[in-house]
Amino acid sequence: MRDSSYSAPLDEALFLLDHIVEWRGLFARPEFSHGDADLARAALTEGARFAETIIAPLNPIGDEQGCRLEQGRVRLAPEFVAAYKDFTAAGWPGLDMPELMGGQDLPLSVQVAFAEMINGACAAFGMVVVTLRAGGRLLCEHAEPQLVELIVPRLVSGEWSATICITEAHAGSDVGRLRTRAVRRDDGRYELSGTKIFISYGDHDLTGQIIHLVLARTPDAPAGTAGISLFAVPARNLEDGGSNGVSVSRLEKKMGLKASPTCVLDLDRAVGWRIGPELQGLKCMFTMVNLMRLDVAVQGVALAHAATAKALKYAAERPQGGPAEHAPVNIGQHADVRRMLLIMQSRTGALRAMVFEAARQLDLSRAAETEPERRAARMLAEFLLPVCKTCAAEGAFEIASLAVQVFGGHGYIADAGVEQYVRDSRIMAIYEGTSGIQSLDLLTRKVLKDGGARYRLFTAAVQQDLRRCEGYPDCRDLLAPLREVLQRLESCTSWLQGRATVAPRDVEAAATDFLQLVGLTAGAWMWLRMAAAAASGSDADRQRRHLARFFMQWLLPQAGVHESRILQGSALIDNTT
Ligand SMILES: Cc1cc2nc3c(=O)[nH]c(=O)nc-3n(C[C@H](O)[C@H](O)[C@H](O)COP(=O)(O)OP(=O)(O)OC[C@H]3O[C@@H](n4cnc5c(N)ncnc54)[C@H](O)[C@@H]3O)c2cc1C
């Protein structure tokens, strides 16, 4: 019997919302004044209960039963259909969606706290919500008002769902090579033809309608990304629910996330509306992509937490080892097991805080007092997003693997419920932009191309907290390691700025280590802030202060490895003889 138990990190979420997000300040702004922290706290408390009792039991069911393609339609296990009904009846899809569209318009940082709980309980279920919300936001920002009114309220209520259709067989990371064609009709709509692969929730039986958000090329469009436009294509036509030329030709069998259907979609003169100006499709799609990158980071944190929580419980209960003349001790007492648990806890804590900080900046980009402050918040969020997405995705896989190690052989067996986290998390460093692509995006677009403006916002924020925390006695041990890693980052950045034009290959070779170095700096920054806020004598605060020290002293030295790799440039990679 598989262990489907899940314990939502409600206390940690509330701690971060209080001290990192400072949500009372957000609720004081006119943009969020219709809500308040007490209301949001009550919603999250109920959300934790919902995740633990309604969603968590789906996790092993989905992993074992997956989904099926029957007569051209994808079917999920009936338990998923029932849980989705409960999920939508309770209004969960609209937590941060606009009030006018039927949502509650709470800050994104509150939605992130809720999404962690749903994804930690069952990431395959959480996936349908990711595209539905991000698709709704995309339409609100770029579609004509009549289309927004027609579609978005139905997404917010969960009656309809949405997909993101970018990938084609010959166009993965290289989006500019996509070939799906869109031809304008006399009535102003378009007919789309082509094949999209790997489409998450491309078909399913949770909703009666699916709105596919599709990137395609109009006739005579220029080659590459400059020739791409964006379209909304309903799976079934809106007039009579009949076929709209969209069919599923294949349902993929895969390593994990088995209950999240991954489909090959054939479009055969499927009729849809253009969203945003012609040839601006990729730019418009980035509204959805950026939100989904944050959501993938949330998925990563969610699985890292779920795996860590199971490992902690197991280590406290599993008797093994100790002197033969005594009863065995619990494995949690062995130094090596404690080491693994501390790595898992301190990495997960840092990743969660980074993701909450990115969401906070996105909230401030809407609600900060002045336009320059809103702009700075947006730029800092843009800098943090690829770092959060990549570090959380890779962290989830590594932390889940450590959880299996803590369980020993029992972790390799499905019943323990931890090997599923390893399989489910593996995709997170691939979809929504691979780690390699995220690293290049961070280094080339967010550091080198903007003259270092976003990067300097980041380092200035870290410096500000270093100064603020100088007077905190509990932070004394933390300041020097954070200063040191920041210094390493500064020297790598200025070296890379010097190489950008003379040796761009050095920049490419350094991108992954550069992102990891930023990730370590951001994690240490978060632990400094958390330790400064964890001032009480409670067990939880004592534990936070210890995890902060552990992160600084045990994990941060890895920064030196990244620095030395960055400064080697591309010579060792390219000169193989
Ligand atoms: C389960 C699942 C769900 C998915 N859901 C969706 C979805 O809903 N919608 C959708 O549109 N797509 C979806 N995808 C597709 C996913 O986004 C792509 O798989 C991903 O973008 C990578 O593309 P690719 O698989 O073609 O790999 P490739 O682009 O071929 O990359 C292979 C390797 O080469 C590296 N690489 C490629 N180009 C470069 C470069 N220029 N510089 C450096 N390194 C490079 C990559 O980092 C990677 O390591 C999904 C995929 C899966 C498996």
Ligand as a Chemical Component Dictionary entry (heavy atoms), coordinates in Angstrom:
data_LIG
# 
_chem_comp.id                   LIG 
_chem_comp.type                 NON-POLYMER 
_chem_comp.pdbx_formal_charge   0 
_chem_comp.three_letter_code    LIG 
# 
loop_
_chem_comp_atom.comp_id 
_chem_comp_atom.atom_id 
_chem_comp_atom.alt_atom_id 
_chem_comp_atom.type_symbol 
_chem_comp_atom.charge 
_chem_comp_atom.model_Cartn_x 
_chem_comp_atom.model_Cartn_y 
_chem_comp_atom.model_Cartn_z 
_chem_comp_atom.pdbx_ordinal 
LIG C1  C1  C 0 6.158  16.024 -19.825 1  
LIG C2  C2  C 0 6.357  17.190 -20.745 2  
LIG C3  C3  C 0 5.414  18.207 -20.771 3  
LIG C4  C4  C 0 5.570  19.273 -21.653 4  
LIG N1  N1  N 0 4.584  20.232 -21.741 5  
LIG C5  C5  C 0 4.628  21.128 -22.761 6  
LIG C6  C6  C 0 3.509  21.976 -23.033 7  
LIG O1  O1  O 0 2.501  21.942 -22.342 8  
LIG N2  N2  N 0 3.599  22.825 -24.089 9  
LIG C7  C7  C 0 4.700  22.898 -24.890 10 
LIG O2  O2  O 0 4.703  23.690 -25.832 11 
LIG N3  N3  N 0 5.775  22.109 -24.646 12 
LIG C8  C8  C 0 5.764  21.222 -23.608 13 
LIG N4  N4  N 0 6.836  20.397 -23.372 14 
LIG C9  C9  C 0 8.020  20.535 -24.203 15 
LIG C10 C10 C 0 9.209  21.133 -23.466 16 
LIG O3  O3  O 0 8.981  22.477 -23.190 17 
LIG C11 C11 C 0 10.449 20.872 -24.323 18 
LIG O4  O4  O 0 10.731 19.487 -24.221 19 
LIG C12 C12 C 0 11.641 21.705 -23.904 20 
LIG O5  O5  O 0 11.420 23.055 -24.213 21 
LIG C13 C13 C 0 12.946 21.262 -24.577 22 
LIG O6  O6  O 0 12.801 21.067 -25.941 23 
LIG P1  P1  P 0 13.311 19.674 -26.584 24 
LIG O7  O7  O 0 12.700 18.577 -25.803 25 
LIG O8  O8  O 0 13.052 19.709 -28.028 26 
LIG O9  O9  O 0 14.860 19.643 -26.297 27 
LIG P2  P2  P 0 16.008 20.356 -27.182 28 
LIG O10 O10 O 0 15.620 21.754 -27.458 29 
LIG O11 O11 O 0 16.352 19.481 -28.315 30 
LIG O12 O12 O 0 17.203 20.378 -26.135 31 
LIG C14 C14 C 0 18.020 19.230 -25.869 32 
LIG C15 C15 C 0 19.235 19.673 -25.048 33 
LIG O13 O13 O 0 20.016 20.630 -25.792 34 
LIG C16 C16 C 0 20.153 21.845 -25.072 35 
LIG N5  N5  N 0 20.085 22.975 -26.004 36 
LIG C17 C17 C 0 19.197 23.183 -27.003 37 
LIG N6  N6  N 0 19.438 24.346 -27.610 38 
LIG C18 C18 C 0 20.470 24.930 -26.980 39 
LIG C19 C19 C 0 21.194 26.161 -27.128 40 
LIG N7  N7  N 0 20.862 27.060 -28.062 41 
LIG N8  N8  N 0 22.209 26.391 -26.281 42 
LIG C20 C20 C 0 22.543 25.534 -25.315 43 
LIG N9  N9  N 0 21.912 24.358 -25.125 44 
LIG C21 C21 C 0 20.888 24.051 -25.938 45 
LIG C22 C22 C 0 18.996 21.864 -24.069 46 
LIG O14 O14 O 0 19.292 22.659 -22.928 47 
LIG C23 C23 C 0 18.851 20.385 -23.735 48 
LIG O15 O15 O 0 19.767 20.032 -22.732 49 
LIG C24 C24 C 0 6.718  19.332 -22.480 50 
LIG C25 C25 C 0 7.679  18.320 -22.432 51 
LIG C26 C26 C 0 7.480  17.237 -21.612 52 
LIG C27 C27 C 0 8.491  16.119 -21.657 53 
# 
loop_
_chem_comp_bond.comp_id 
_chem_comp_bond.atom_id_1 
_chem_comp_bond.atom_id_2 
_chem_comp_bond.value_order 
_chem_comp_bond.pdbx_ordinal 
LIG C1  C2  SING 1  
LIG C2  C3  SING 2  
LIG C2  C26 DOUB 3  
LIG C3  C4  DOUB 4  
LIG C4  N1  SING 5  
LIG C4  C24 SING 6  
LIG N1  C5  DOUB 7  
LIG C5  C6  SING 8  
LIG C5  C8  SING 9  
LIG C6  O1  DOUB 10 
LIG C6  N2  SING 11 
LIG N2  C7  SING 12 
LIG C7  O2  DOUB 13 
LIG C7  N3  SING 14 
LIG N3  C8  DOUB 15 
LIG C8  N4  SING 16 
LIG N4  C9  SING 17 
LIG N4  C24 SING 18 
LIG C9  C10 SING 19 
LIG C10 O3  SING 20 
LIG C10 C11 SING 21 
LIG C11 O4  SING 22 
LIG C11 C12 SING 23 
LIG C12 O5  SING 24 
LIG C12 C13 SING 25 
LIG C13 O6  SING 26 
LIG O6  P1  SING 27 
LIG P1  O7  DOUB 28 
LIG P1  O8  SING 29 
LIG P1  O9  SING 30 
LIG O9  P2  SING 31 
LIG P2  O10 DOUB 32 
LIG P2  O11 SING 33 
LIG P2  O12 SING 34 
LIG O12 C14 SING 35 
LIG C14 C15 SING 36 
LIG C15 O13 SING 37 
LIG C15 C23 SING 38 
LIG O13 C16 SING 39 
LIG C16 N5  SING 40 
LIG C16 C22 SING 41 
LIG N5  C17 SING 42 
LIG N5  C21 SING 43 
LIG C17 N6  DOUB 44 
LIG N6  C18 SING 45 
LIG C18 C19 SING 46 
LIG C18 C21 DOUB 47 
LIG C19 N7  SING 48 
LIG C19 N8  DOUB 49 
LIG N8  C20 SING 50 
LIG C20 N9  DOUB 51 
LIG N9  C21 SING 52 
LIG C22 O14 SING 53 
LIG C22 C23 SING 54 
LIG C23 O15 SING 55 
LIG C24 C25 DOUB 56 
LIG C25 C26 SING 57 
LIG C26 C27 SING 58 
# 
